[in-house]
């Protein structure tokens, strides 16, 4: 459900009229890897998350900034191993 909510939110925001805005800034924090962001129900790829904004006519020619911070399970496990050594 989590990824479905994120993706639905992105589509709704991308369909808004942004003519009075100078740029788009999206910040997302979650677990993930090089492929995408993990959700409760399924992962979403980065390109899939950005696609609705690429098609938004009122954002053409405006900066679009995506700040994505993901933590990986392997990084957390390695950090835990180092702390326990």
FINUMAR-428712 format. One record per residue: z, y, x of N, C-alpha, C, CB in turn; residue number from 1; residue in one letter. Coordinates in steps of 0.2 Angstrom, whole numbers, plus 5000, padded with zeros to 4 digits. Each point is the difference from the previous one (the first is absolute). Glycine has a CB too. Example, Ala and Ser with C-alpha at 12.3 -4.5 7.8 and 13.67 -1.06 7.14 Angstrom:
BEGIN
SITE    nzz    nyy    nxx   cazz   cayy   caxx    czz    cyy    cxx   cbzz   cbyy   cbxx   num   residu
SITE   5039   4972   5066   5000   5006   4996   5000   5006   5004   5006   4994   4991     1        A
SITE   4990   5011   5007   5001   5006   5004   5003   5005   4996   4990   4997   5006     2        S
***
This chain:
BEGIN
SITE    nzz    nyy    nxx   cazz   cayy   caxx    czz    cyy    cxx   cbzz   cbyy   cbxx   num   residu
SITE   5000   4994   5004   5000   5006   4996   5000   5006   5004   5006   4994   4991     1        X
SITE   4997   5006   5015   5001   5006   5004   4993   5002   5003   5011   4996   5003     2        X
SITE   4985   5000   4999   4993   5002   5003   4996   5002   4994   5001   4992   5009     3        X
SITE   5000   5005   4985   4996   5003   4994   5002   5007   4998   4999   4988   4996     4        X
SITE   5007   5013   5005   5003   5007   4998   4997   5005   5005   5010   4995   4995     5        X
SITE   4990   5003   5012   4998   5005   5005   4992   5001   4999   5009   4996   5008     6        X
SITE   4987   4999   4991   4993   5001   4999   4999   5004   4994   4998   4989   5006     7        X
SITE   5005   5009   4988   4999   5004   4994   5001   5007   5001   5003   4990   4993     8        X
SITE   5003   5012   5010   5002   5007   5002   4994   5003   5004   5012   4997   5000     9        X
SITE   4986   5000   5005   4994   5003   5004   4994   5001   4996   5004   4994   5010    10        X
SITE   4994   5002   4985   4995   5001   4996   5001   5006   4996   4997   4988   5000    11        X
SITE   5009   5013   4997   5001   5005   4995   5000   5007   5004   5007   4992   4993    12        X
SITE   4996   5008   5013   5000   5006   5004   4993   5002   5002   5011   4997   5004    13        X
SITE   4985   4998   4998   4993   5001   5003   4996   5003   4994   5001   4991   5008    14        X
SITE   5000   5007   4986   4996   5003   4994   5002   5007   4998   4999   4988   4996    15        X
SITE   5006   5014   5007   5003   5007   4998   4995   5005   5003   5012   4997   4999    16        X
SITE   4988   5009   4998   4996   5006   5003   5004   5003   5005   4993   5002   4989    17        X
SITE   5004   4998   5017   5004   5003   5006   4996   5006   5002   5004   4989   5004    18        X
SITE   4993   5015   4992   4996   5006   5002   5004   5005   5003   4992   4997   4992    19        X
SITE   5015   5004   5005   5004   5005   5002   5005   4998   5006   5000   5004   4988    20        X
SITE   4998   4990   5015   5005   4998   5005   4995   5000   5007   5007   4992   4992    21        X
SITE   4997   5009   5013   4997   5001   5007   4999   4993   5004   5004   5011   5000    22        X
SITE   5000   4984   4998   4999   4994   5004   5004   4994   4996   4999   5006   5011    23        X
SITE   5001   4988   4991   5003   4995   4997   5005   4997   5006   4991   4997   4991    24        X
SITE   5015   5001   5007   5005   4997   5005   5003   4995   4996   5002   5010   5007    25        X
SITE   4997   4983   4996   5003   4994   4997   5005   4997   5005   4990   4999   4992    26        X
SITE   5016   5000   5006   5004   4997   5005   5003   4993   4997   5004   5011   5005    27        X
SITE   4995   4984   4998   5002   4993   4998   5004   4997   5005   4990   4999   4993    28        X
SITE   5016   4998   5005   5004   4996   5005   5001   4993   4997   5006   5011   5004    29        X
SITE   4993   4984   4999   5001   4993   4998   5000   4995   5005   4995   5004   4989    30        X
SITE   5005   4990   5010   4998   4995   5005   4993   4998   5000   5011   4995   4998    31        X
SITE   4986   5003   5007   4993   4999   5001   4998   4998   5007   4998   5008   4991    32        X
SITE   4995   4992   5010   4997   4998   5006   4994   5004   5001   5005   4988   5000    33        X
SITE   4991   5009   5005   4993   5004   5001   4996   4999   4994   5001   4998   5012    34        X
SITE   5000   4997   4984   4995   4999   4994   5002   5005   4994   4999   4988   5004    35        X
SITE   5007   5014   4995   5002   5004   4994   5008   5000   4999   4989   4997   4995    36        X
SITE   5012   5005   4999   5007   5001   4998   5002   4994   4996   4999   5013   5000    37        X
SITE   5007   4985   5001   5003   4994   4996   5003   5003   4994   5002   4993   5010    38        X
SITE   4997   5004   4984   5004   5001   4994   5004   4994   4998   4991   5009   4997    39        X
SITE   5012   4992   4997   5003   4994   4997   4996   4995   4998   5009   5008   4996    40        X
SITE   4985   4994   5001   4995   4995   4997   4995   4998   5004   5003   5005   4990    41        X
SITE   4994   5000   5014   4994   4998   5005   4999   5006   5005   4995   4993   4991    42        X
SITE   5002   5006   5014   4999   5005   5005   4994   5004   4998   5004   4994   5009    43        X
SITE   4996   5013   4993   4994   5004   4999   4997   5003   5006   5005   5003   4989    44        X
SITE   4989   4996   5012   4997   5002   5006   4999   5008   5001   4994   4990   5000    45        X
SITE   5006   5013   5006   5000   5007   5000   4994   5003   4997   5007   4999   5011    46        X
SITE   4987   4998   4991   4994   5003   4997   5000   5000   4992   4994   4996   5010    47        X
SITE   5009   4999   4987   5001   4999   4993   5004   5006   4997   4999   4987   5001    48        X
SITE   5007   5015   5003   5004   5005   4998   4997   5007   5000   5009   4993   5004    49        X
SITE   4986   5008   5001   4997   5006   5001   4994   5001   4996   5004   5000   5012    50        X
SITE   4993   4995   4986   4993   5000   4996   5000   5005   4994   4999   4988   5004    51        X
SITE   5006   5012   4992   5000   5004   4994   4999   5008   5002   5007   4991   4994    52        X
SITE   4996   5011   5012   5000   5007   5002   4994   5001   5003   5012   5000   5002    53        X
SITE   4984   4996   5001   4993   5001   5003   4995   5001   4995   5003   4993   5009    54        X
SITE   4999   5005   4985   4995   5001   4994   5002   5006   4996   4998   4988   5000    55        X
SITE   5007   5015   5001   5003   5006   4997   4996   5006   5001   5011   4996   5000    56        X
SITE   4985   5007   4996   4995   5005   5001   5004   5007   5001   4992   4994   4993    57        X
SITE   5014   5007   5005   5003   5006   5001   5004   5000   5007   5001   5001   4987    58        X
SITE   4999   4994   5016   5003   4999   5007   4994   5000   5006   5010   4994   4995    59        X
SITE   4984   5007   5003   4994   5000   5005   5001   5006   5004   4993   4993   4992    60        X
SITE   5007   5006   5014   5000   5005   5005   5007   5003   5002   4989   5003   4996    61        X
SITE   5016   4993   5001   5007   5002   5001   5004   4995   5004   5000   5006   4989    62        X
SITE   5004   4996   5015   5004   4995   5004   5004   4995   4996   5001   5009   5009    63        X
SITE   4998   4985   4993   5004   4995   4997   5004   4996   5005   4992   4999   4991    64        X
SITE   5015   5002   5009   5004   4997   5005   5004   4994   4997   5001   5012   5005    65        X
SITE   4999   4982   4998   5004   4995   4997   5005   4998   5006   4990   4996   4993    66        X
SITE   5016   5005   5006   5005   4998   5004   5003   4993   4998   5003   5012   5003    67        X
SITE   4996   4983   5001   5002   4993   4997   5004   4997   5006   4990   4998   4993    68        X
SITE   5017   5001   5005   5004   4997   5005   5002   4993   4997   5005   5011   5004    69        X
SITE   4993   4984   5000   5002   4993   4998   5004   4997   5005   4989   4999   4994    70        X
SITE   5016   4997   5004   5003   4995   5005   4998   4993   4999   5010   5008   5000    71        X
SITE   4989   4989   5006   4998   4993   4999   5006   4995   5001   4989   5004   5005    72        X
SITE   5010   4991   4992   5005   4994   5000   5001   4998   5007   4998   4997   4989    73        X
SITE   4996   5002   5015   5001   4998   5007   5004   5005   5004   4989   4994   4999    74        X
SITE   5009   5012   5000   5004   5005   5004   5008   5000   4998   4989   5007   5000    75        X
SITE   5012   4992   4994   5007   5000   4998   5004   4994   5003   4997   5006   4989    76        X
SITE   4999   4988   5011   5003   4994   5003   5001   5000   5008   4994   4994   4990    77        X
SITE   5001   5009   5013   5000   5001   5007   5006   5005   5002   4988   4998   5001    78        X
SITE   5013   5007   4995   5005   5005   5001   5007   4996   4999   4993   5010   4996    79        X
SITE   5007   4986   4999   5007   4996   4999   5001   4996   5005   4998   5001   4988    80        X
SITE   4997   4995   5015   5001   4996   5006   5003   5004   5006   4990   4992   4995    81        X
SITE   5007   5014   5006   5002   5004   5006   5007   5002   4999   4988   5004   5002    82        X
SITE   5014   4998   4992   5007   5002   4999   5005   4994   5001   4995   5009   4992    83        X
SITE   5003   4985   5006   5004   4995   5000   5000   4996   5007   4998   4998   4988    84        X
SITE   4998   5005   5017   5000   4996   5007   5005   5003   5004   4988   4999   4999    85        X
***
